């Protein structure tokens, strides 16, 4: 297929102004989800309302179950998934935490539940704004986690999530991290493809011989003693190692069919070609970061930005290849990890571990900012870029700095 | 269940050494004592015994630790369970035996209820293991029983090496949960261990422990001495005892297992071969098919779905899955239609279904049934059945006139 044909195909469908949550709902409609369970919490509740409206308008035929809390909400979807239903679920902040037991068992049972996590600060204090710690709380459990930048990516990532989650080599739940307010509640123009294109990308959900059904008598989730648990965990570990390859395949198909998705599925490089130092982060903070890069580039600075899309699986080899080109990397964490090795953020801590074996390591500095939904401005990005530049020049700078905090 | 071994192996490699010395020959080696007991009735008893083993070892400056086997469910009525005491001359030796589920080799195994003398399951996994599966060469199996050596050896599996069988005359102390019990069983067992295995502790050592405890008086010393004097020790030769049919389960590798924690379900009408739980049983129901009125109450109330339904609508029992809980006998409305009988009366029958005998020859069946009841009938106390909202107890209750009068019973 030529690029022109791809462009044409990408143009098929309609263009609409939508919030991130409405965009997720559109993907849920085109994925023809069978069951969804809901329990309101801001900012997740935007998608819950959008899906309800689709059903009410007759645009989506799905069971819509209002649970009495997030634990039941996620259990309902887990069980529906086990009996062969494509499911959609989601939550935010402490709601996501209230579902924690269910969140832990879902990847163990290898059920491809797709969830939207409207990222929200964990209580206390009660706050609505974005922080990434809610979704990151499941990072070790087998949830595949990605973060999006805008409403179009909300739509695209949701379709990708079903494709990756339901692949029999994977069969893991996928969580889509959507920054509260900045993406969930702001509208941008998005392209919505027609059903035929989506069907070409996303095959029907088929659990095969794992389907829980009277005609296929199996028992799932038995109690097991120490003679069995390690083997079960090892199976999960093997599957986790297969996810990256499946994401790459899905990305290639996505790009072929829809004509979008960037050079690779795992990260986006922005004006990095001759960069000497870059900022690095996930989610909507890329927007002020990109403004900063353009401004400083105009002033002759060799600065760039790298946005990580998939946090789990962590694209270690790719990060080593990309980030070791730079003299310094400033990691912007919209999260915290108290008491961690360098008292920095989660992303910073993971990235440091990923780069440990690299032959040439860039200097890493960490910025904690935008917590509780505080805005990260281009000016703050300028400040972080300056510190990173000084680190690249070998100056003595703090390893971790909090940005935009009143003293 | 079993640890300290490679997946698929029955026993740790060091237990396969038949040439090794016995622990009685080596005084400074760590020693392990097992108490196989019935939860919940004997849980405190077993803990008490383990504590005293360790405290007796302290009298000769040894150290000790006790281990409750973690996979057991000792809070459940009648479920076989184990607790261990390990004693060692120094910290380093002791630590080599800690952070384990159970010792690899046992110097002494004490069976507190002789209905478990053939062996028990661990939490129903992998079938029944011989009671003496981990008994060392030259080890001692101590059983509380009024049965003879010959009777017990009909059910206790043989070993490939010599061992000793110590029998302490008595009945299993099952009542009262051992919270306020003072029937002397603990002291008698300790006396029996001191007598048969002084290398674990000597009489003077355990006696000193009892005398240190202000709560224990002369009665306890008397019980200790009676256990010491009454225990009878028999030398058992390699190959003597019941045939050992135990086959360890071959555990699959993770590449052989189905993914996503899936196991085949039991199909309708089938029973799970991995969940035979008959070692839970101290008594078993015996049915009079001639007086059965086919009301199905037993079939309905059996918590383990042991009752089948025949073409004649009678209800034979699958004893592989019968835990001997006695609910069937209690809910049965016909007097003496289902009678609970001591399980040790059925060494010959094992878990065999006796209904074919009834079908073949009713008189022989009745003769068999009456003989069993005559020898081993268990008298049952009645109880309030929360499922049926009635005072149950059938004809076996001690007194029955007002058994459906809840007010009277609750007072």
HADDOCK unambig.tbl for C-alpha pairs under 7 A between the chains (distance, minus, plus):
assign (segid A and resid 108 and name CA) (segid B and resid 260 and name CA) 6.61 0.50 0.50
assign (segid A and resid 109 and name CA) (segid B and resid 260 and name CA) 4.83 0.50 0.50
assign (segid A and resid 109 and name CA) (segid B and resid 261 and name CA) 6.18 0.50 0.50
assign (segid A and resid 110 and name CA) (segid B and resid 260 and name CA) 5.39 0.50 0.50
assign (segid A and resid 217 and name CA) (segid B and resid 264 and name CA) 6.46 0.50 0.50
assign (segid A and resid 217 and name CA) (segid B and resid 265 and name CA) 5.06 0.50 0.50
assign (segid A and resid 217 and name CA) (segid B and resid 267 and name CA) 6.84 0.50 0.50
assign (segid A and resid 218 and name CA) (segid B and resid 262 and name CA) 6.55 0.50 0.50
assign (segid A and resid 218 and name CA) (segid B and resid 263 and name CA) 5.82 0.50 0.50
assign (segid A and resid 218 and name CA) (segid B and resid 264 and name CA) 4.46 0.50 0.50
assign (segid A and resid 218 and name CA) (segid B and resid 265 and name CA) 4.17 0.50 0.50
assign (segid A and resid 219 and name CA) (segid B and resid 262 and name CA) 5.78 0.50 0.50
assign (segid A and resid 219 and name CA) (segid B and resid 263 and name CA) 5.26 0.50 0.50
assign (segid A and resid 219 and name CA) (segid B and resid 264 and name CA) 5.87 0.50 0.50
assign (segid A and resid 219 and name CA) (segid B and resid 265 and name CA) 4.90 0.50 0.50
assign (segid A and resid 220 and name CA) (segid B and resid 261 and name CA) 5.83 0.50 0.50
assign (segid A and resid 220 and name CA) (segid B and resid 262 and name CA) 4.62 0.50 0.50
assign (segid A and resid 220 and name CA) (segid B and resid 263 and name CA) 6.38 0.50 0.50
assign (segid A and resid 221 and name CA) (segid B and resid 261 and name CA) 5.64 0.50 0.50
assign (segid A and resid 221 and name CA) (segid B and resid 262 and name CA) 6.73 0.50 0.50
assign (segid A and resid 231 and name CA) (segid B and resid 253 and name CA) 6.76 0.50 0.50
assign (segid A and resid 231 and name CA) (segid B and resid 254 and name CA) 4.64 0.50 0.50
assign (segid A and resid 232 and name CA) (segid B and resid 254 and name CA) 6.70 0.50 0.50
assign (segid A and resid 232 and name CA) (segid B and resid 261 and name CA) 6.73 0.50 0.50
assign (segid A and resid 234 and name CA) (segid B and resid 254 and name CA) 6.86 0.50 0.50
assign (segid A and resid 235 and name CA) (segid B and resid 254 and name CA) 6.31 0.50 0.50
assign (segid A and resid 235 and name CA) (segid B and resid 259 and name CA) 6.65 0.50 0.50
